[in-house]
Amino acid sequence: MYKSFVYGWIQVLEAIKHIHCSRGVLPMVDEVTLELTRGGRNYDNRYTEFFFRNGGKVEFAIDGLIHAAKDSEEFFDVYYEDAGSDYEALPEHPLDDLWDFVRYHFLGPKGNVPKGPF
């Protein structure tokens, strides 16, 4: 794997983080792509272009993050640490643990976006 590809992958993750943290919105594929290509932040276009030119996709990064969150006990421990009993008191929702629904929301219908090489 080329170092430039990895750096491009890292820039995609940084763009996802920036969109979510600074704007408070969900990082959808089009927004992340626009964030990377409009040149507003300190993204190195060489790495971004190399990443996309060599098969990299924003969809793969988002799919990888969903996969990591689904399998991570640490994610839930850290995220809900401050909520404590408030979180535990919430009623169970029918969509709890339906990660395919989350994937569908971010990436579209099953089959449109194949699972990525995360």
DSSP file (Angstrom, degrees, kcal/mol; ACC not computed):
  #  RESIDUE AA STRUCTURE BP1 BP2  ACC     N-H-->O    O-->H-N    N-H-->O    O-->H-N    TCO  KAPPA ALPHA  PHI   PSI    X-CA   Y-CA   Z-CA
    1    1 A M              0   0    0      0, 0.0     2,-0.2     0, 0.0     3,-0.0   0.000 360.0 360.0 360.0 136.8    0.0    0.0    0.0
    2    2 A Y     >  -     0   0    0      1,-0.1     4,-1.8     4,-0.0     3,-0.4  -0.512 360.0-132.2 -79.1 142.8    1.3    3.4   -0.9
    3    3 A K  H  > S+     0   0    0      1,-0.2     4,-2.5    -2,-0.2     5,-0.2   0.869 108.2  57.7 -59.4 -38.2    2.0    6.0    1.8
    4    4 A S  H  > S+     0   0    0      1,-0.2     4,-1.9     2,-0.2    -1,-0.2   0.853 104.1  52.1 -63.1 -34.8    0.1    8.6   -0.3
    5    5 A F  H  > S+     0   0    0     -3,-0.4     4,-2.4     2,-0.2    -1,-0.2   0.920 109.7  48.6 -66.7 -43.8   -3.0    6.4   -0.3
    6    6 A V  H  X S+     0   0    0     -4,-1.8     4,-2.4     1,-0.2    -2,-0.2   0.909 110.6  50.7 -62.7 -42.4   -2.9    6.1    3.5
    7    7 A Y  H  X S+     0   0    0     -4,-2.5     4,-2.1     2,-0.2    -1,-0.2   0.880 109.8  50.9 -63.8 -36.8   -2.5    9.8    3.9
    8    8 A G  H  X S+     0   0    0     -4,-1.9     4,-1.8    39,-0.2    -2,-0.2   0.910 109.0  51.1 -63.7 -42.0   -5.5   10.3    1.6
    9    9 A W  H  X S+     0   0    0     -4,-2.4     4,-2.0     1,-0.2    -2,-0.2   0.909 109.2  51.1 -59.9 -43.8   -7.5    7.9    3.8
   10   10 A I  H  X S+     0   0    0     -4,-2.4     4,-2.4     1,-0.2    -1,-0.2   0.892 106.9  53.7 -62.8 -39.9   -6.5    9.9    6.9
   11   11 A Q  H  X S+     0   0    0     -4,-2.1     4,-2.4     2,-0.2    -1,-0.2   0.878 105.9  53.3 -63.9 -36.4   -7.6   13.1    5.2
   12   12 A V  H  X S+     0   0    0     -4,-1.8     4,-2.2     2,-0.2    -1,-0.2   0.933 110.1  47.5 -61.9 -44.7  -11.0   11.5    4.6
   13   13 A L  H  X S+     0   0    0     -4,-2.0     4,-2.3     1,-0.2    -2,-0.2   0.886 111.1  51.2 -64.1 -38.2  -11.3   10.6    8.3
   14   14 A E  H  X S+     0   0    0     -4,-2.4     4,-2.7     2,-0.2    -1,-0.2   0.886 109.1  50.7 -65.3 -38.5  -10.2   14.1    9.2
   15   15 A A  H  X S+     0   0    0     -4,-2.4     4,-2.5     2,-0.2     5,-0.2   0.897 109.6  50.7 -66.0 -39.9  -12.9   15.6    6.9
   16   16 A I  H  X S+     0   0    0     -4,-2.2     4,-2.3     2,-0.2     5,-0.2   0.934 112.6  46.7 -61.2 -46.2  -15.5   13.3    8.5
   17   17 A K  H  X S+     0   0    0     -4,-2.3     4,-3.1     1,-0.2     5,-0.4   0.918 111.7  50.7 -62.1 -44.5  -14.4   14.5   12.0
   18   18 A H  H  X>S+     0   0    0     -4,-2.7     4,-2.4     1,-0.2     5,-0.7   0.923 111.3  47.5 -61.9 -45.2  -14.4   18.1   11.0
   19   19 A I  H  X5S+     0   0    0     -4,-2.5     6,-1.1     1,-0.2     4,-1.1   0.927 117.6  42.1 -62.2 -45.2  -17.9   18.0    9.5
   20   20 A H  H  X5S+     0   0    0     -4,-2.3     4,-0.8    -5,-0.2    -2,-0.2   0.930 122.1  37.1 -69.8 -45.5  -19.3   16.2   12.5
   21   21 A C  H  <5S+     0   0    0     -4,-3.1    -3,-0.2    -5,-0.2    -2,-0.2   0.912 124.4  34.8 -78.2 -43.3  -17.6   18.2   15.2
   22   22 A S  H  <5S+     0   0    0     -4,-2.4    -3,-0.2    -5,-0.4    -2,-0.1   0.849 130.3  29.6 -84.9 -33.2  -17.6   21.7   13.8
   23   23 A R  H  <<S-     0   0    0     -4,-1.1    -3,-0.2    -5,-0.7    -2,-0.2   0.663  93.4-134.5 -99.8 -18.3  -20.9   21.7   12.0
   24   24 A G     <  +     0   0    0     -4,-0.8     2,-0.3    -5,-0.5    -4,-0.2   0.766  64.7 118.3  70.4  25.7  -22.8   19.3   14.2
   25   25 A V  S    S-     0   0    0     -6,-1.1    -1,-0.3     3,-0.0    -2,-0.2  -0.789  74.0 -92.0-118.7 165.0  -24.2   17.4   11.2
   26   26 A L        -     0   0    0     -2,-0.3     2,-1.5    -3,-0.1   -10,-0.0  -0.568  41.4-117.4 -75.6 137.2  -23.8   13.8   10.0
   27   27 A P        -     0   0    0      0, 0.0     2,-0.1     0, 0.0    -1,-0.1  -0.576  38.4-173.3 -80.6  89.1  -20.9   13.4    7.6
   28   28 A M     >  -     0   0    0     -2,-1.5     4,-2.3     1,-0.1     5,-0.2  -0.423  36.2-106.3 -79.7 159.4  -22.7   12.2    4.4
   29   29 A V  H  > S+     0   0    0     77,-0.5     4,-2.5     1,-0.2     5,-0.2   0.889 117.6  48.3 -55.4 -48.0  -20.6   11.1    1.4
   30   30 A D  H  > S+     0   0    0      1,-0.2     4,-2.4     2,-0.2    -1,-0.2   0.894 111.9  49.7 -63.9 -39.7  -21.3   14.2   -0.7
   31   31 A E  H  > S+     0   0    0      2,-0.2     4,-2.5     1,-0.2    -1,-0.2   0.906 111.7  48.2 -65.6 -40.9  -20.4   16.6    2.1
   32   32 A V  H  X S+     0   0    0     -4,-2.3     4,-2.1     2,-0.2    -2,-0.2   0.923 112.2  49.2 -65.8 -43.7  -17.2   14.8    2.9
   33   33 A T  H  X S+     0   0    0     -4,-2.5     4,-2.0    -5,-0.2    -2,-0.2   0.921 112.7  47.5 -61.5 -44.4  -16.2   14.8   -0.8
   34   34 A L  H  X S+     0   0    0     -4,-2.4     4,-2.1     1,-0.2    -2,-0.2   0.908 109.3  54.0 -63.3 -42.3  -17.0   18.5   -1.1
   35   35 A E  H  < S+     0   0    0     -4,-2.5     5,-0.4     1,-0.2     4,-0.4   0.897 113.1  43.7 -58.0 -41.4  -15.0   19.2    2.1
   36   36 A L  H  < S+     0   0    0     -4,-2.1    -1,-0.2     1,-0.2    -2,-0.2   0.839 118.7  41.1 -74.3 -34.1  -12.0   17.5    0.7
   37   37 A T  H  < S+     0   0    0     -4,-2.0    -2,-0.2     1,-0.2    -1,-0.2   0.673  99.9  67.1 -95.4 -17.0  -12.1   18.9   -2.8
   38   38 A R  S  < S-     0   0    0     -4,-2.1    -1,-0.2    -5,-0.2    -2,-0.1   0.677  93.4-134.6 -80.9 -14.0  -13.0   22.6   -2.2
   39   39 A G        +     0   0    0     -4,-0.4    -3,-0.1    -3,-0.2    -4,-0.1   0.732  59.5 135.0  76.1  23.2   -9.6   23.3   -0.5
   40   40 A G        +     0   0    0     -5,-0.4     2,-0.1     2,-0.1    -4,-0.1   0.810  66.1  37.5 -76.2 -29.6  -10.9   25.2    2.4
   41   41 A R  S    S-     0   0    0     -6,-0.4     2,-1.0    -5,-0.0     0, 0.0  -0.350 108.0 -75.0-109.6-168.6   -8.8   23.5    5.1
   42   42 A N  S    S+     0   0    0     -2,-0.1     2,-0.4     2,-0.1    -2,-0.1  -0.217  73.9 142.6 -87.9  46.4   -5.3   22.1    5.2
   43   43 A Y        -     0   0    0     -2,-1.0     2,-0.8    -7,-0.1     3,-0.1  -0.715  52.1-128.5 -85.7 137.5   -6.0   19.0    3.0
   44   44 A D    >>  -     0   0    0     -2,-0.4     4,-1.9     1,-0.2     3,-0.8  -0.774  12.2-154.3 -87.8 111.6   -3.1   18.1    0.7
   45   45 A N  H 3> S+     0   0    0     -2,-0.8     4,-3.0     1,-0.3     5,-0.3   0.783  90.3  64.6 -58.4 -29.1   -4.7   17.7   -2.8
   46   46 A R  H 3> S+     0   0    0      1,-0.2     4,-2.0     2,-0.2    -1,-0.3   0.930 107.5  40.6 -60.8 -44.1   -1.9   15.4   -3.8
   47   47 A Y  H <> S+     0   0    0     -3,-0.8     4,-2.6     2,-0.2   -39,-0.2   0.903 115.8  49.9 -71.6 -41.3   -3.0   12.8   -1.2
   48   48 A T  H  X S+     0   0    0     -4,-1.9     4,-2.4     2,-0.2     5,-0.2   0.941 113.8  45.1 -62.8 -47.3   -6.7   13.3   -1.8
   49   49 A E  H  X S+     0   0    0     -4,-3.0     4,-2.7     1,-0.2    -1,-0.2   0.897 113.3  50.3 -64.2 -40.4   -6.4   12.9   -5.6
   50   50 A F  H  X S+     0   0    0     -4,-2.0     4,-1.5    -5,-0.3     6,-0.2   0.918 110.2  51.3 -62.8 -43.0   -4.1    9.9   -5.2
   51   51 A F  H  <>S+     0   0    0     -4,-2.6     5,-2.7   -47,-0.2     3,-0.3   0.946 116.2  38.9 -58.7 -52.0   -6.6    8.3   -2.8
   52   52 A F  H ><5S+     0   0    0     -4,-2.4     3,-1.3     1,-0.2    -2,-0.2   0.883 113.8  54.7 -68.9 -38.8   -9.6    8.8   -5.2
   53   53 A R  H 3<5S+     0   0    0     -4,-2.7    -1,-0.2     1,-0.3    -2,-0.2   0.770 108.3  50.6 -65.9 -26.1   -7.6    8.0   -8.4
   54   54 A N  T 3<5S-     0   0    0     -4,-1.5    -1,-0.3    -3,-0.3    -2,-0.2  -0.030 131.4 -81.5-107.9  30.2   -6.5    4.6   -6.9
   55   55 A G  T < 5S+     0   0    0     -3,-1.3    -3,-0.2     1,-0.3     2,-0.1   0.441  79.3 145.3  94.1   0.5   -9.8    3.3   -5.8
   56   56 A G      < -     0   0    0     -5,-2.7     2,-0.4    -6,-0.2    -1,-0.3  -0.463  25.4-171.5 -71.7 144.1  -10.3    5.0   -2.5
   57   57 A K     >  -     0   0    0     -2,-0.1     4,-1.2     1,-0.1     3,-0.4  -0.993  34.5-135.8-137.6 143.2  -13.9    6.0   -1.6
   58   58 A V  H  > S+     0   0    0     -2,-0.4     4,-2.4     1,-0.2     5,-0.2   0.865 108.1  64.2 -60.0 -36.0  -15.4    8.1    1.1
   59   59 A E  H  > S+     0   0    0      1,-0.2     4,-2.7     2,-0.2    -1,-0.2   0.865  98.0  53.7 -57.0 -38.3  -18.0    5.3    1.4
   60   60 A F  H  > S+     0   0    0     -3,-0.4     4,-2.3     2,-0.2    -1,-0.2   0.901 108.9  48.3 -65.4 -40.0  -15.3    2.9    2.5
   61   61 A A  H  X S+     0   0    0     -4,-1.2     4,-2.2     2,-0.2    -2,-0.2   0.930 113.9  45.7 -66.2 -45.0  -14.2    5.2    5.3
   62   62 A I  H  X S+     0   0    0     -4,-2.4     4,-2.4     2,-0.2    -2,-0.2   0.918 113.1  50.5 -63.8 -42.8  -17.8    5.7    6.5
   63   63 A D  H  X S+     0   0    0     -4,-2.7     4,-2.5    -5,-0.2    -1,-0.2   0.897 109.7  51.2 -61.3 -40.5  -18.5    2.0    6.3
   64   64 A G  H  X S+     0   0    0     -4,-2.3     4,-2.6     2,-0.2    -1,-0.2   0.892 109.4  49.7 -63.5 -40.2  -15.3    1.3    8.3
   65   65 A L  H  X S+     0   0    0     -4,-2.2     4,-2.6     2,-0.2    -2,-0.2   0.900 111.1  49.1 -66.0 -40.4  -16.3    3.7   11.0
   66   66 A I  H  X S+     0   0    0     -4,-2.4     4,-2.5     2,-0.2    -2,-0.2   0.934 112.4  48.7 -62.0 -45.5  -19.8    2.1   11.2
   67   67 A H  H  X S+     0   0    0     -4,-2.5     4,-1.7     1,-0.2    -2,-0.2   0.910 112.4  47.9 -60.7 -43.9  -18.2   -1.3   11.5
   68   68 A A  H  < S+     0   0    0     -4,-2.6     4,-0.5     1,-0.2    -1,-0.2   0.903 112.6  48.4 -65.9 -41.2  -15.8   -0.1   14.2
   69   69 A A  H >< S+     0   0    0     -4,-2.6     3,-0.9     1,-0.2    -2,-0.2   0.905 109.3  53.5 -65.4 -40.8  -18.5    1.5   16.2
   70   70 A K  H 3< S+     0   0    0     -4,-2.5    -1,-0.2     1,-0.2    -2,-0.2   0.890 115.9  38.2 -59.8 -41.1  -20.7   -1.6   15.9
   71   71 A D  T 3< S+     0   0    0     -4,-1.7     2,-0.7    -5,-0.2    -1,-0.2   0.384  96.6  99.6 -93.5   3.5  -18.0   -3.8   17.3
   72   72 A S    <>  +     0   0    0     -3,-0.9     4,-1.0    -4,-0.5     5,-0.1  -0.818  38.7 177.3-104.2 114.4  -16.6   -1.4   19.9
   73   73 A E  H  > S+     0   0    0     -2,-0.7     4,-2.3     2,-0.2    -1,-0.2   0.842  88.5  59.8 -71.8 -34.5  -17.5   -1.7   23.5
   74   74 A E  H  > S+     0   0    0      1,-0.2     4,-2.8     2,-0.2     5,-0.3   0.883  97.9  58.8 -61.4 -39.4  -15.1    1.2   24.2
   75   75 A F  H  > S+     0   0    0      1,-0.2     4,-2.5     2,-0.2    -1,-0.2   0.934 111.0  40.7 -55.3 -48.6  -17.1    3.5   21.9
   76   76 A F  H  X S+     0   0    0     -4,-1.0     4,-2.1     2,-0.2    -1,-0.2   0.865 113.1  53.8 -72.4 -35.6  -20.3    3.0   23.9
   77   77 A D  H  < S+     0   0    0     -4,-2.3     4,-0.4     2,-0.2    -2,-0.2   0.928 116.0  38.8 -63.3 -44.3  -18.5    3.2   27.3
   78   78 A V  H >< S+     0   0    0     -4,-2.8     3,-0.7     2,-0.2     4,-0.4   0.922 116.8  50.0 -71.7 -44.5  -16.8    6.5   26.4
   79   79 A Y  H 3< S+     0   0    0     -4,-2.5     3,-0.2    -5,-0.3    -2,-0.2   0.868 121.6  32.1 -64.9 -37.9  -19.8    8.0   24.6
   80   80 A Y  T 3X S+     0   0    0     -4,-2.1     4,-1.7    -5,-0.2    -1,-0.2   0.315  87.8 103.5-104.1   8.1  -22.3    7.2   27.4
   81   81 A E  T <4 S+     0   0    0     -3,-0.7    -1,-0.2    -4,-0.4     3,-0.2   0.912  87.0  42.1 -56.7 -46.1  -20.0    7.6   30.4
   82   82 A D  T  4 S+     0   0    0     -4,-0.4    -1,-0.2    -3,-0.2     4,-0.1   0.754 107.9  61.4 -74.5 -23.9  -21.4   11.0   31.3
   83   83 A A  T >4 S+     0   0    0      1,-0.2     3,-1.9    -4,-0.2     4,-0.4   0.862  74.3 155.8 -73.0 -34.5  -25.0    9.9   30.7
   84   84 A G  T >X S+     0   0    0     -4,-1.7     4,-1.7     1,-0.3     3,-0.5  -0.177  70.5   4.1  50.6-123.8  -24.9    7.2   33.4
   85   85 A S  H 3> S+     0   0    0      1,-0.2     4,-1.9     2,-0.2    -1,-0.3   0.761 126.3  65.7 -67.9 -25.6  -28.3    6.4   34.7
   86   86 A D  H <> S+     0   0    0     -3,-1.9     4,-0.5     2,-0.2    -1,-0.2   0.925 105.6  43.8 -60.9 -42.6  -30.0    8.7   32.3
   87   87 A Y  H X4 S+     0   0    0     -3,-0.5     3,-1.3    -4,-0.4    -2,-0.2   0.926 112.3  51.6 -67.4 -44.3  -28.9    6.5   29.4
   88   88 A E  H 3< S+     0   0    0     -4,-1.7    -1,-0.2     1,-0.3    -2,-0.2   0.799 105.5  57.6 -63.2 -28.0  -29.8    3.3   31.3
   89   89 A A  H 3< S+     0   0    0     -4,-1.9    -1,-0.3    -5,-0.2    -2,-0.2   0.611  81.3 108.3 -80.0 -11.9  -33.3    4.7   31.9
   90   90 A L  S << S-     0   0    0     -3,-1.3     2,-0.1    -4,-0.5     3,-0.1  -0.384  77.3-112.0 -65.3 141.4  -34.1    5.2   28.2
   91   91 A P        -     0   0    0      0, 0.0     2,-0.2     0, 0.0    -1,-0.1  -0.398  37.3 -97.3 -70.6 152.7  -36.6    2.8   26.8
   92   92 A E        -     0   0    0     -2,-0.1     0, 0.0     2,-0.0     0, 0.0  -0.496  38.9-143.4 -70.3 137.7  -35.3    0.3   24.3
   93   93 A H    >   -     0   0    0     -2,-0.2     3,-1.9     1,-0.1    -1,-0.0  -0.798  16.2-124.8-103.9 145.1  -36.0    1.4   20.7
   94   94 A P  T 3  S+     0   0    0      0, 0.0    -1,-0.1     0, 0.0    -2,-0.0   0.752 111.8  53.8 -59.9 -22.3  -36.9   -1.0   17.9
   95   95 A L  T >  S+     0   0    0      2,-0.1     3,-2.0     6,-0.0     6,-0.1   0.462  77.7 125.2 -92.8  -0.4  -34.0    0.3   15.9
   96   96 A D  T <  S+     0   0    0     -3,-1.9     3,-0.1     1,-0.3    -4,-0.0  -0.356  83.1   7.1 -57.7 135.5  -31.4   -0.4   18.6
   97   97 A D  T 3  S+     0   0    0      1,-0.2     2,-1.1     2,-0.0    -1,-0.3   0.620  89.6 128.7  65.6  16.3  -28.6   -2.6   17.3
   98   98 A L    X>  +     0   0    0     -3,-2.0     4,-1.1     1,-0.2     3,-1.0  -0.660  25.2 166.4 -97.9  77.9  -29.9   -2.4   13.7
   99   99 A W  H 3>  +     0   0    0     -2,-1.1     4,-2.6     1,-0.3    -1,-0.2   0.727  68.3  65.9 -69.0 -23.2  -26.6   -1.4   12.1
  100  100 A D  H 3> S+     0   0    0      2,-0.2     4,-2.5     1,-0.2    -1,-0.3   0.849  99.7  53.7 -65.4 -31.5  -27.8   -2.2    8.6
  101  101 A F  H <> S+     0   0    0     -3,-1.0     4,-2.2     2,-0.2    -2,-0.2   0.906 109.2  47.5 -66.5 -41.6  -30.3    0.7    9.1
  102  102 A V  H  X S+     0   0    0     -4,-1.1     4,-2.0     2,-0.2     5,-0.2   0.931 113.0  48.6 -63.3 -45.8  -27.4    3.0   10.0
  103  103 A R  H  X S+     0   0    0     -4,-2.6     4,-3.2     1,-0.2     5,-0.4   0.904 110.0  52.1 -61.5 -41.8  -25.4    1.8    7.0
  104  104 A Y  H  X S+     0   0    0     -4,-2.5     4,-2.2     1,-0.2    -1,-0.2   0.904 107.7  52.6 -60.7 -42.2  -28.5    2.4    4.8
  105  105 A H  H  < S+     0   0    0     -4,-2.2    -1,-0.2     1,-0.2    -2,-0.2   0.916 120.0  32.4 -61.3 -43.8  -28.9    5.9    6.0
  106  106 A F  H  < S+     0   0    0     -4,-2.0   -77,-0.5    -5,-0.1    -2,-0.2   0.852 134.4  23.7 -81.5 -35.9  -25.3    6.8    5.3
  107  107 A L  H  < S-     0   0    0     -4,-3.2    -3,-0.2     1,-0.3    -2,-0.2   0.463 101.0-118.8-119.0  -3.1  -24.6    4.7    2.2
  108  108 A G     <  -     0   0    0     -4,-2.2    -1,-0.3    -5,-0.4     5,-0.1  -0.326  59.6  -9.4  93.8-176.9  -27.9    3.9    0.5
  109  109 A P  S >> S-     0   0    0      0, 0.0     3,-2.2     0, 0.0     4,-0.7  -0.126  84.5 -86.5 -58.1 149.2  -29.7    0.7   -0.2
  110  110 A K  T 34 S+     0   0    0      1,-0.3    -2,-0.0     2,-0.2   -10,-0.0  -0.313 117.2  26.8 -56.0 131.5  -28.0   -2.6    0.3
  111  111 A G  T 34 S+     0   0    0      2,-0.4    -1,-0.3    -3,-0.1    -3,-0.0   0.008  98.2  87.8 102.0 -27.9  -26.0   -3.5   -2.8
  112  112 A N  T <4 S+     0   0    0     -3,-2.2    -2,-0.2     1,-0.3    -4,-0.1   0.892  99.1  31.6 -69.1 -37.7  -25.4    0.1   -4.0
  113  113 A V  S  < S-     0   0    0     -4,-0.7    -2,-0.4    -5,-0.1    -1,-0.3  -0.945  86.1-143.3-122.5 108.8  -22.3    0.4   -1.9
  114  114 A P        -     0   0    0      0, 0.0     2,-0.0     0, 0.0    -2,-0.0  -0.304  38.8 -84.1 -67.1 155.7  -20.3   -2.7   -1.4
  115  115 A K        -     0   0    0      1,-0.1   -55,-0.1   -52,-0.0   -56,-0.0  -0.362  54.9-124.0 -60.5 137.5  -18.6   -3.3    1.9
  116  116 A G        -     0   0    0    -57,-0.2     2,-1.7   -56,-0.2    -1,-0.1  -0.297  17.3-103.0 -85.9 166.8  -15.3   -1.5    1.9
  117  117 A P              0   0    0      0, 0.0    -1,-0.1     0, 0.0   -57,-0.0  -0.495 360.0 360.0 -84.9  67.8  -11.8   -2.8    2.6
  118  118 A F              0   0    0     -2,-1.7    -2,-0.0   -58,-0.1    -3,-0.0   0.467 360.0 360.0 -89.2 360.0  -11.5   -1.4    6.1
